[in-house]
Amino acid sequence: MHTLPRTSTTEMEVTSIRLERELKEKLKQFSGDQGYQALVREILWNYVREKSGEYKVLVGRGEIRSTLAATARQEQRCALSGNSIRLNEPILLGLTAQGNLVPIKAESLTD
């Protein structure tokens, strides 16, 4: 995931959210040293950037386990470079270490 610049907690608004106990425990496991609240903020910012079209890079090259040939059925962005992918453009679907399939332009995998 893309790391956001640190914002002082004094500049943040307090918001209450109810989470299932199991979800909160999983978030704590995945968060490591950053803490689960920081992880939740990062996940929410990634969602907002993706929906607004501002999201540039989803994954790093090292996270791609394998690729499959595909055709884009809608306009989107390459998960590695952030470059635009056009409708009906040949692409690759990259399988990430987390088990997600992400759109990739073939040239994004070359050095």
Summary of the structure (lengths in Angstrom):
residues: 111
radius of gyration: 16.4
end to end distance: 21.4
largest distance: 47.3
contacts: 241
relative contact order: 0.14
helix: 37%
strand: 21%
